Amino acid sequence: MRFDALCLAAALTAAVPGVAWAQAAAKPQSAHVKKDVERHRAMAAAHEAAARCLESGKDEDQCKKDLQAACKGLAIGKYCGMRHEH
């Protein structure tokens, strides 16, 4: 399934070279964009660590506390801006 998605993304990029997302890598990034990229990566790393914590069988409350600590000052809300339905 992942391979199909990658092929589709590559085909769309090749077929529509004028769209902004296809050319984003070629443009120099502003300081604002660079900061946003860093924050998104930091949030993703915090969520990946939380997922690994849960997978390891640790207590859910402890994993949430670890996520809150990793996200402090990084995003809105105590879970890095991510809300779950449960």
DSSP file (Angstrom, degrees, kcal/mol; ACC not computed):
  #  RESIDUE AA STRUCTURE BP1 BP2  ACC     N-H-->O    O-->H-N    N-H-->O    O-->H-N    TCO  KAPPA ALPHA  PHI   PSI    X-CA   Y-CA   Z-CA
    1    1 A M     >        0   0    0      0, 0.0     4,-1.9     0, 0.0     5,-0.2   0.000 360.0 360.0 360.0 -43.7    0.0    0.0    0.0
    2    2 A R  H  >  +     0   0    0      1,-0.2     4,-2.3     2,-0.2     5,-0.2   0.892 360.0  54.6 -61.7 -39.5    2.8    2.4    0.9
    3    3 A F  H  > S+     0   0    0      1,-0.2     4,-2.4     2,-0.2    -1,-0.2   0.903 106.4  51.5 -61.0 -42.2    4.5    1.7   -2.5
    4    4 A D  H  > S+     0   0    0      1,-0.2     4,-2.4     2,-0.2    -1,-0.2   0.899 109.7  49.6 -61.6 -41.5    1.3    2.6   -4.3
    5    5 A A  H  X S+     0   0    0     -4,-1.9     4,-2.4     2,-0.2    -1,-0.2   0.895 111.2  49.1 -65.7 -39.6    1.0    5.9   -2.4
    6    6 A L  H  X S+     0   0    0     -4,-2.3     4,-2.4     2,-0.2    -2,-0.2   0.902 111.2  49.7 -66.0 -40.8    4.6    6.8   -3.2
    7    7 A C  H  X S+     0   0    0     -4,-2.4     4,-2.5     2,-0.2    -2,-0.2   0.909 110.9  49.9 -64.0 -41.8    4.1    6.0   -6.9
    8    8 A L  H  X S+     0   0    0     -4,-2.4     4,-2.7     2,-0.2     5,-0.2   0.923 110.9  49.0 -62.7 -44.6    1.0    8.2   -7.0
    9    9 A A  H  X S+     0   0    0     -4,-2.4     4,-2.2     1,-0.2    -2,-0.2   0.909 112.7  47.9 -62.2 -42.0    2.9   11.1   -5.3
   10   10 A A  H  X S+     0   0    0     -4,-2.4     4,-2.2     2,-0.2    -1,-0.2   0.904 112.2  49.4 -65.2 -41.0    5.8   10.7   -7.8
   11   11 A A  H  X S+     0   0    0     -4,-2.5     4,-2.7     2,-0.2    -2,-0.2   0.913 111.6  48.4 -65.4 -42.5    3.4   10.6  -10.8
   12   12 A L  H  X S+     0   0    0     -4,-2.7     4,-2.2     2,-0.2    -1,-0.2   0.899 111.1  50.6 -65.0 -39.9    1.5   13.6   -9.6
   13   13 A T  H  < S+     0   0    0     -4,-2.2    -1,-0.2    -5,-0.2    -2,-0.2   0.915 115.0  43.0 -63.6 -42.6    4.7   15.6   -9.1
   14   14 A A  H  < S+     0   0    0     -4,-2.2    -2,-0.2     1,-0.2    -1,-0.2   0.874 116.6  47.1 -71.0 -37.0    5.9   14.7  -12.6
   15   15 A A  H  < S+     0   0    0     -4,-2.7    -2,-0.2     1,-0.3    -1,-0.2   0.799 122.4  32.5 -76.8 -28.6    2.5   15.3  -14.2
   16   16 A V    ><  +     0   0    0     -4,-2.2     3,-1.4    -5,-0.2    -1,-0.3  -0.610  65.1 161.5-129.0  70.8    1.9   18.7  -12.5
   17   17 A P  T 3   +     0   0    0      0, 0.0    -1,-0.1     0, 0.0    -2,-0.1   0.648  68.2  66.5 -69.8 -12.6    5.3   20.4  -12.1
   18   18 A G  T 3  S+     0   0    0     -3,-0.1     2,-0.1     4,-0.1     5,-0.1   0.563  73.4 107.8 -86.3  -7.6    3.7   23.8  -11.6
   19   19 A V  S X> S-     0   0    0     -3,-1.4     4,-1.1    -6,-0.1     3,-0.7  -0.417  76.6-121.6 -74.1 149.8    1.9   23.1   -8.3
   20   20 A A  H >> S+     0   0    0      1,-0.3     4,-0.7     2,-0.2     3,-0.6   0.872 108.8  52.9 -59.5 -42.5    3.4   24.8   -5.2
   21   21 A W  H 34 S+     0   0    0      1,-0.2     4,-0.3     2,-0.2    -1,-0.3   0.792 106.7  54.1 -68.4 -25.5    4.0   21.5   -3.3
   22   22 A A  H <4 S+     0   0    0     -3,-0.7    -1,-0.2     1,-0.2    -2,-0.2   0.763 115.7  38.3 -76.7 -24.5    5.9   20.0   -6.2
   23   23 A Q  H XX S+     0   0    0     -4,-1.1     3,-1.3    -3,-0.6     4,-0.9   0.400  84.6 102.9-104.7   1.5    8.3   23.0   -6.3
   24   24 A A  G >< S+     0   0    0     -4,-0.7     3,-0.7     1,-0.3    -1,-0.1   0.841  78.0  55.5 -57.4 -36.9    8.6   23.7   -2.6
   25   25 A A  G 34 S+     0   0    0     -4,-0.3    -1,-0.3     1,-0.2    -2,-0.1   0.772 103.6  55.8 -68.7 -24.5   12.1   22.1   -2.4
   26   26 A A  G <4 S+     0   0    0     -3,-1.3    -1,-0.2    -4,-0.1    -2,-0.2   0.723  93.1  82.4 -81.6 -21.1   13.4   24.3   -5.1
   27   27 A K  S << S-     0   0    0     -4,-0.9     2,-0.2    -3,-0.7     0, 0.0  -0.603  86.6-112.8 -86.3 142.5   12.5   27.6   -3.3
   28   28 A P        -     0   0    0      0, 0.0     2,-0.3     0, 0.0    -2,-0.1  -0.504  37.5-123.0 -68.0 143.4   14.7   29.1   -0.6
   29   29 A Q        -     0   0    0     -2,-0.2     2,-0.1    -4,-0.1    -4,-0.0  -0.691  14.5-129.2 -94.6 140.4   12.9   29.0    2.8
   30   30 A S     >  -     0   0    0     -2,-0.3     4,-2.4     1,-0.1     5,-0.2  -0.325  30.7-106.2 -74.4 166.3   12.2   32.0    4.9
   31   31 A A  H  > S+     0   0    0      1,-0.2     4,-2.3     2,-0.2     5,-0.2   0.868 122.1  55.3 -61.4 -36.7   13.1   32.0    8.6
   32   32 A H  H  > S+     0   0    0      2,-0.2     4,-2.3     1,-0.2    -1,-0.2   0.931 108.8  46.0 -62.3 -46.3    9.4   31.6    9.4
   33   33 A V  H  > S+     0   0    0      1,-0.2     4,-2.6     2,-0.2    -2,-0.2   0.910 111.4  52.1 -65.2 -42.2    9.1   28.5    7.3
   34   34 A K  H  X S+     0   0    0     -4,-2.4     4,-2.2     1,-0.2    -1,-0.2   0.904 110.2  48.9 -60.6 -40.9   12.3   27.0    8.7
   35   35 A K  H  X S+     0   0    0     -4,-2.3     4,-2.4     2,-0.2    -1,-0.2   0.907 110.6  50.8 -65.3 -41.7   11.0   27.5   12.2
   36   36 A D  H  X S+     0   0    0     -4,-2.3     4,-2.6     2,-0.2    -2,-0.2   0.915 109.2  51.1 -60.3 -44.0    7.7   25.9   11.3
   37   37 A V  H  X S+     0   0    0     -4,-2.6     4,-2.3     1,-0.2    -2,-0.2   0.923 110.3  49.2 -59.9 -45.6    9.5   22.9    9.8
   38   38 A E  H  X S+     0   0    0     -4,-2.2     4,-2.3     1,-0.2    -1,-0.2   0.906 111.6  49.1 -61.3 -42.2   11.6   22.5   13.0
   39   39 A R  H  X S+     0   0    0     -4,-2.4     4,-2.6     2,-0.2    -2,-0.2   0.910 110.3  50.3 -65.8 -42.1    8.4   22.7   15.2
   40   40 A H  H  X S+     0   0    0     -4,-2.6     4,-2.6     1,-0.2    -1,-0.2   0.912 111.8  48.2 -62.4 -41.6    6.6   20.1   13.1
   41   41 A R  H  X S+     0   0    0     -4,-2.3     4,-2.4    -5,-0.2    -1,-0.2   0.893 111.4  49.9 -66.2 -38.3    9.5   17.7   13.3
   42   42 A A  H  X S+     0   0    0     -4,-2.3     4,-2.2     2,-0.2    -2,-0.2   0.907 112.2  47.8 -66.0 -41.1    9.8   18.2   17.1
   43   43 A M  H  X S+     0   0    0     -4,-2.6     4,-2.4     2,-0.2    -2,-0.2   0.912 111.7  50.4 -64.5 -41.8    6.1   17.5   17.5
   44   44 A A  H  X S+     0   0    0     -4,-2.6     4,-2.5     1,-0.2    -2,-0.2   0.905 110.2  49.9 -63.0 -41.0    6.4   14.4   15.3
   45   45 A A  H  X S+     0   0    0     -4,-2.4     4,-2.3     2,-0.2    -1,-0.2   0.901 110.1  50.7 -64.4 -40.5    9.3   13.2   17.4
   46   46 A A  H  X S+     0   0    0     -4,-2.2     4,-1.9     1,-0.2    -2,-0.2   0.906 112.8  45.9 -63.7 -41.5    7.3   13.8   20.6
   47   47 A H  H  X S+     0   0    0     -4,-2.4     4,-2.4     2,-0.2    -2,-0.2   0.869 110.7  52.8 -70.1 -36.5    4.4   11.8   19.2
   48   48 A E  H  X S+     0   0    0     -4,-2.5     4,-2.4     2,-0.2    -2,-0.2   0.912 109.3  49.7 -63.7 -41.5    6.6    9.0   17.9
   49   49 A A  H  X S+     0   0    0     -4,-2.3     4,-2.3     2,-0.2    -2,-0.2   0.892 110.5  50.5 -63.5 -39.3    8.1    8.7   21.4
   50   50 A A  H  X S+     0   0    0     -4,-1.9     4,-2.4     2,-0.2    -2,-0.2   0.905 110.0  49.9 -64.9 -41.2    4.6    8.6   22.9
   51   51 A A  H  X S+     0   0    0     -4,-2.4     4,-2.6     1,-0.2    -2,-0.2   0.920 111.6  47.8 -63.4 -43.3    3.6    5.8   20.4
   52   52 A R  H  X S+     0   0    0     -4,-2.4     4,-1.8     2,-0.2    -1,-0.2   0.885 109.5  54.4 -64.8 -37.7    6.7    3.8   21.3
   53   53 A C  H  <>S+     0   0    0     -4,-2.3     5,-1.4     2,-0.2     4,-0.4   0.942 111.3  44.1 -59.6 -48.8    6.0    4.3   25.0
   54   54 A L  H ><5S+     0   0    0     -4,-2.4     3,-1.5     1,-0.2    -2,-0.2   0.906 111.7  53.5 -63.8 -41.9    2.5    2.9   24.6
   55   55 A E  H 3<5S+     0   0    0     -4,-2.6    -1,-0.2     1,-0.3    -2,-0.2   0.830 100.5  61.9 -61.5 -31.6    3.8    0.0   22.4
   56   56 A S  T 3<5S-     0   0    0     -4,-1.8    -1,-0.3    -5,-0.2    -2,-0.2   0.619 117.1-112.3 -72.8 -10.8    6.3   -0.9   25.1
   57   57 A G  T < 5 +     0   0    0     -3,-1.5    -3,-0.2    -4,-0.4    -2,-0.1   0.505  64.8 149.9  93.2   4.4    3.4   -1.6   27.5
   58   58 A K      < -     0   0    0     -5,-1.4    -1,-0.2     1,-0.1     2,-0.0  -0.247  60.7 -76.4 -66.2 161.2    4.2    1.3   29.9
   59   59 A D     >  -     0   0    0      1,-0.1     4,-2.1     2,-0.0     3,-0.2  -0.332  36.2-132.8 -60.0 134.8    1.3    2.9   31.7
   60   60 A E  H  > S+     0   0    0      1,-0.2     4,-2.3     2,-0.2     5,-0.2   0.870 106.0  55.2 -59.5 -38.8   -0.8    5.2   29.5
   61   61 A D  H  > S+     0   0    0      1,-0.2     4,-2.2     2,-0.2    -1,-0.2   0.891 107.9  48.8 -63.0 -39.0   -0.8    8.0   32.1
   62   62 A Q  H  > S+     0   0    0     -3,-0.2     4,-2.4     2,-0.2    -1,-0.2   0.908 110.1  51.1 -67.1 -40.8    3.0    7.9   32.2
   63   63 A C  H  X S+     0   0    0     -4,-2.1     4,-2.2     1,-0.2    -2,-0.2   0.892 110.3  50.0 -62.7 -39.0    3.2    8.1   28.4
   64   64 A K  H  X S+     0   0    0     -4,-2.3     4,-2.7     2,-0.2    -1,-0.2   0.904 109.7  50.7 -65.5 -41.2    0.9   11.1   28.5
   65   65 A K  H  X S+     0   0    0     -4,-2.2     4,-2.2     2,-0.2    -2,-0.2   0.905 110.3  49.7 -62.7 -40.8    3.0   12.8   31.1
   66   66 A D  H  X S+     0   0    0     -4,-2.4     4,-2.2     2,-0.2    -1,-0.2   0.902 111.3  49.3 -63.8 -40.6    6.1   12.2   29.0
   67   67 A L  H  X S+     0   0    0     -4,-2.2     4,-1.9     2,-0.2    -2,-0.2   0.917 109.5  51.6 -64.6 -43.3    4.3   13.6   25.9
   68   68 A Q  H  X S+     0   0    0     -4,-2.7     4,-0.8     1,-0.2    -1,-0.2   0.901 110.6  48.6 -59.8 -41.4    3.3   16.7   27.9
   69   69 A A  H >< S+     0   0    0     -4,-2.2     3,-0.6     1,-0.2    -1,-0.2   0.904 111.8  48.8 -66.2 -41.2    6.8   17.3   29.0
   70   70 A A  H 3< S+     0   0    0     -4,-2.2    -1,-0.2     1,-0.2    -2,-0.2   0.799 115.1  45.5 -67.7 -28.3    8.2   16.9   25.5
   71   71 A C  H >X S+     0   0    0     -4,-1.9     3,-2.9     7,-0.2     4,-1.2   0.496  77.4 130.5 -94.9  -4.9    5.5   19.3   24.1
   72   72 A K  T << S-     0   0    0     -4,-0.8     4,-0.1    -3,-0.6     6,-0.1  -0.294  88.0  -1.1 -57.4 123.2    5.8   22.0   26.8
   73   73 A G  T 34 S+     0   0    0      2,-0.3    -1,-0.3    -2,-0.1     3,-0.1   0.488 117.4  89.9  77.1   3.4    6.2   25.3   25.0
   74   74 A L  T <4 S+     0   0    0     -3,-2.9     2,-0.3     1,-0.3    -2,-0.2   0.827  92.0   1.1 -99.7 -39.0    6.1   23.6   21.6
   75   75 A A  S  < S-     0   0    0     -4,-1.2    -2,-0.3     2,-0.2    -1,-0.3  -0.914  80.4 -82.6-147.7 168.8    2.4   23.5   20.7
   76   76 A I  S   >S+     0   0    0     -2,-0.3     5,-0.9     4,-0.2     3,-0.2  -0.545  93.1  21.7 -76.7 139.6   -1.1   24.5   21.8
   77   77 A G  T > 5S-     0   0    0     -2,-0.2     3,-0.8     3,-0.2    -2,-0.2   0.002  96.8 -81.1  87.4 163.9   -2.7   22.1   24.3
   78   78 A K  T 3 5S+     0   0    0      1,-0.2    -7,-0.2     2,-0.1    -1,-0.2   0.525 124.3  51.3 -84.1  -3.3   -1.2   19.6   26.6
   79   79 A Y  T > 5S-     0   0    0     -3,-0.2     3,-1.5    -8,-0.1    -1,-0.2  -0.131 124.3 -89.9-121.9  37.6   -0.8   16.9   23.9
   80   80 A C  T < 5S-     0   0    0     -3,-0.8    -3,-0.2     1,-0.3    -4,-0.2   0.847  83.9 -57.3  59.8  36.7    1.0   18.9   21.2
   81   81 A G  T 3 <S+     0   0    0     -5,-0.9     2,-0.5     1,-0.2    -1,-0.3   0.518 107.1 127.3  78.0   3.5   -2.3   20.0   19.6
   82   82 A M    <   -     0   0    0     -3,-1.5     2,-0.4    -6,-0.1    -1,-0.2  -0.837  36.0-173.8-100.1 127.6   -3.4   16.4   19.0
   83   83 A R        -     0   0    0     -2,-0.5     2,-0.3    -3,-0.1    -6,-0.0  -0.943   8.5-152.0-118.7 141.9   -6.8   15.4   20.3
   84   84 A H        -     0   0    0     -2,-0.4    -2,-0.0     1,-0.1     0, 0.0  -0.724  21.7-126.7-108.0 159.9   -8.2   11.9   20.3
   85   85 A E              0   0    0     -2,-0.3    -1,-0.1     1,-0.2    -2,-0.0   0.658 360.0 360.0 -79.0 -15.5  -11.8   10.7   20.2
   86   86 A H              0   0    0      0, 0.0    -1,-0.2     0, 0.0    -3,-0.0   0.452 360.0 360.0 -95.9 360.0  -11.4    8.5   23.2
